[in-house]
Amino acid sequence: MLVGGWRAGGREEMHGLVRAAGLWPVAAVEHRRRVPEARHFVGQGKLQEIHARVLETGSAWAVFDYALSPVQERNLAQRLRCTVLDRTALILRIFALRARSYEGKLQVELARLRYLSTRLVRGWTHLERQRGGINLRGGPGEAQLELDRRLLNKRIRVLQARLDKVRVRYSEQRRARQRNRTPIVALVGYTNAGKTALFNRLTGAAKAVADKPFVTLDASMRRYTPANDDRFLLLTDTVGFLDRLPHELVAAFSATLDEARYANLLLHVVDRADPDYHARICQVEQVISEIGAGQVPCIRVYNKIDRVAGAVPGGMPGQVHISATTGAGLPALAERVLSQLWNPRGDWGTMAPRSAPVVPAGGECNELERNI
């Protein structure tokens, strides 16, 4: 059972996220409310409607496309008699299923525990609460709550220490590449935009590719040498972005997202076949700014033009149109990347400012996209 107030393309995206989490959507209830109700997020009338649909369909899960408070999540689960997930919990579930590397598993577990730390409050109300007074000890409920909180915080500190070591290792590797003066190009973009397919096409890698969100979570780096050219660079495939990406994930994946922040050039991969790609561009630009990569030079790469009628490969100022599946437009992309990284004298390091090829996040990007 899905509950949300979706804009254009929002329901289809939510269906994809639910399926990626190993669940199957059987029904959906539209909900729009300016001010959420403090107890159940939805009003009483809408709550009765959702409950009736849960009973009608026999749903074991209710997924809300919102960020619910711990109290709202608990109250909804009690009224609906099923497991309730909000948007953050759903994305964390997907990440837990897809993480493969040591660093990826650490980052996902850290984000999950930080999320659960806010869900411990009043989680043991079935036990006796703490009592006050002379010669009276605390009840088992409060003791269990405090014990869980201490264990959770201890595990978070252990994971954070391990991730700090990962970040130190990444930093040392980054300094070694800087000493070798090897340019770094990072692929960024909305999830399922085709970043990994482009990465495989350019570098010859064999990373898993599927028409699903968050198929790959682990950052990969490979050497890329354009055809008929002796210059080379290192290409990095980063985790995909998402609208309303949970802050727990942004914080936990900071070690991986640093690859984009310290890159010499960003390739913002856009799914040109997505009807709502205008909004996707702005959402990615916002995340790029949030992780501190807003000043990195960027080229916008419109992918999947083979699925768009009338689209032709080629380049324009600040953007390139390609198809990672067919290889169309890749020579123009290579030429644009080389010209961005290397100056006419053959030295790299003198690059155009970000403001030329990329519009900051916000309303301006929509005006630019209408002229494409």
SVG drawing of the C-alpha trace seen along z (x, -y; Angstrom):
<svg xmlns="http://www.w3.org/2000/svg" viewBox="-13 -32 67 42">
<polyline fill="none" stroke="black" stroke-width="0.4" points="0.0,0.0 1.5,-3.3 0.4,-6.7 1.6,-10.0 0.9,-13.2 2.8,-12.8 3.8,-15.3 4.3,-14.3 6.3,-11.1 6.4,-10.8 4.2,-7.8 6.1,-5.8 9.4,-6.6 7.9,-5.5 6.7,-2.2 10.3,-1.6 11.7,-2.3 9.2,0.1 10.0,2.9 13.7,2.3 13.1,2.8 11.8,6.3 8.1,5.3 5.2,5.2 2.8,2.3 -0.8,3.4 -2.7,0.1 -2.1,-3.6 -3.9,-6.3 -3.4,-10.0 -2.9,-12.3 -2.3,-16.0 -2.3,-18.1 -0.6,-21.5 -0.1,-20.9 0.5,-17.3 -1.6,-16.1 0.7,-15.7 -0.6,-12.3 -1.0,-10.3 0.3,-12.7 -3.0,-12.2 -6.4,-13.3 -9.0,-10.9 -11.0,-10.6 -7.9,-9.8 -6.7,-7.4 -10.0,-5.5 -9.7,-5.3 -6.1,-3.9 -7.2,-1.4 -10.0,-0.2 -7.7,0.2 -5.2,2.1 -7.9,4.5 -9.3,4.8 -5.9,5.7 -4.5,7.6 -1.4,5.4 1.3,6.3 3.2,3.0 2.1,-0.6 4.8,-2.9 4.4,-6.6 6.2,-8.9 7.0,-11.3 9.3,-11.6 7.3,-10.5 8.2,-11.2 8.7,-8.3 5.4,-9.0 3.5,-9.2 5.1,-5.9 4.1,-4.1 0.6,-5.4 0.0,-4.5 1.3,-1.0 -1.1,-0.6 -4.1,-1.9 -3.4,-0.1 -2.2,3.2 0.7,3.5 4.3,2.5 4.7,-1.2 7.7,-2.6 8.4,-6.2 10.5,-7.4 13.8,-7.3 13.2,-3.8 12.4,-2.6 15.6,-4.0 17.7,-2.6 16.1,0.8 17.2,0.6 20.7,-0.5 21.0,2.4 20.1,4.9 22.4,3.4 25.6,2.6 28.4,5.0 31.8,3.5 33.2,3.1 32.9,-0.7 29.3,-0.5 28.1,1.8 29.7,-0.4 28.0,-3.5 24.6,-1.8 24.7,-0.4 25.8,-3.8 22.9,-5.6 20.4,-2.9 21.5,-3.1 21.4,-6.9 17.8,-6.6 16.9,-4.0 18.3,-6.1 15.4,-8.4 12.9,-5.5 13.9,-4.2 11.8,-6.7 8.8,-4.9 9.7,-1.7 9.3,0.3 5.9,-0.9 4.8,2.8 7.2,2.9 6.9,1.1 8.1,-2.5 10.6,-4.0 9.2,-4.7 10.2,-7.5 10.4,-7.7 12.6,-6.6 13.9,-3.0 12.3,-2.4 14.3,-1.2 13.6,-1.9 11.3,0.4 12.5,2.8 11.1,0.7 13.3,-2.3 16.3,-0.1 15.9,1.7 15.5,-1.7 18.7,-3.1 20.6,0.2 19.5,0.1 20.5,-3.6 23.9,-2.9 24.5,0.1 23.3,-1.8 25.5,-4.8 28.5,-2.5 28.0,-0.8 27.7,-4.2 31.0,-5.3 32.7,-2.1 31.3,-2.5 32.2,-6.2 35.8,-5.3 36.1,-2.7 34.7,-5.1 37.2,-7.8 39.9,-5.3 38.3,-4.8 38.3,-8.5 42.0,-8.8 42.8,-6.1 40.8,-7.9 42.6,-11.1 46.0,-9.5 45.1,-8.0 43.8,-11.4 47.0,-13.1 49.0,-10.5 47.0,-11.1 47.5,-14.9 51.2,-14.3 51.0,-12.4 48.9,-15.2 46.3,-12.8 42.9,-14.5 39.8,-13.0 36.4,-13.1 33.4,-12.0 30.1,-10.8 27.1,-12.2 23.4,-12.3 20.0,-11.1 19.6,-7.4 19.0,-5.2 20.2,-7.9 22.8,-5.6 25.9,-6.6 27.2,-3.0 26.4,-2.1 28.4,-5.1 31.2,-4.2 31.3,-0.7 31.3,-2.0 34.1,-4.4 36.4,-2.2 35.6,1.3 34.4,2.2 31.7,4.8 29.7,3.3 26.1,4.5 23.6,2.5 19.8,2.7 16.8,0.5 16.4,0.1 17.2,-2.6 20.4,-2.2 21.8,0.8 25.3,-0.2 26.2,-2.0 30.0,-1.5 32.2,-4.1 34.5,-2.7 37.5,-4.3 39.0,-3.2 41.5,-4.6 40.0,-6.1 42.0,-6.9 40.0,-8.4 40.4,-6.8 43.3,-8.2 44.7,-10.1 47.6,-9.4 46.2,-11.5 44.4,-9.6 42.3,-10.4 40.7,-8.6 36.9,-8.2 34.8,-7.7 31.3,-6.3 29.5,-7.6 26.2,-6.7 23.1,-8.1 21.1,-11.0 17.4,-11.1 14.8,-13.7 14.6,-14.2 17.7,-12.1 17.7,-11.4 20.3,-13.4 21.4,-10.2 22.6,-8.8 24.3,-12.0 26.2,-12.1 27.0,-8.4 28.2,-8.4 30.3,-11.5 33.5,-9.5 32.2,-8.3 30.7,-11.6 34.1,-13.3 35.2,-11.8 32.8,-14.2 33.8,-17.1 37.5,-16.8 37.2,-15.9 38.6,-18.1 35.5,-17.8 31.9,-16.5 29.9,-14.8 26.3,-15.3 24.5,-12.4 20.8,-13.2 18.2,-10.7 16.9,-12.5 14.1,-10.0 12.6,-10.9 9.6,-13.1 10.4,-14.9 14.2,-15.4 13.9,-19.2 13.1,-18.7 15.7,-15.9 18.5,-18.3 17.6,-20.8 17.4,-18.1 20.9,-16.8 22.3,-20.4 20.9,-20.9 22.6,-17.8 25.8,-18.7 25.8,-22.1 24.9,-20.4 28.0,-18.1 30.3,-21.0 30.9,-20.3 29.1,-23.4 32.2,-25.0 33.6,-22.0 33.5,-22.5 30.7,-20.4 29.5,-19.2 25.9,-18.1 25.6,-14.8 22.1,-14.0 22.0,-10.2 19.5,-7.7 18.9,-9.8 18.2,-6.5 14.9,-6.5 13.9,-10.0 12.4,-10.6 14.3,-13.2 17.2,-13.5 20.6,-13.5 24.1,-13.0 26.4,-15.9 27.6,-18.8 26.6,-22.3 28.2,-24.7 28.1,-23.1 26.3,-19.9 26.6,-16.8 23.9,-14.4 24.9,-10.8 23.6,-7.2 25.7,-5.0 23.9,-1.9 24.7,-2.5 27.8,-4.7 26.3,-7.6 27.9,-10.9 30.8,-9.5 33.5,-11.0 31.9,-14.5 31.9,-13.8 35.6,-12.8 36.5,-15.9 34.5,-18.1 36.2,-16.5 39.7,-16.8 39.1,-20.5 37.8,-21.2 40.7,-19.6 43.6,-20.5 44.4,-23.9 45.5,-24.5 49.2,-24.1 48.6,-20.6 48.7,-21.2 45.9,-20.3 44.8,-22.3 43.4,-25.5 39.7,-24.9 36.7,-27.1 34.6,-28.2 31.6,-26.1 29.2,-29.1 29.7,-28.7 28.6,-25.2 26.3,-24.7 23.4,-26.7 23.1,-26.7 20.3,-24.8 16.9,-26.6 14.5,-28.2 17.1,-29.3 17.9,-25.7 14.2,-25.4 14.6,-28.4 17.8,-27.1 16.2,-23.7 13.2,-25.2 15.7,-26.6 17.2,-23.2"/>
</svg>
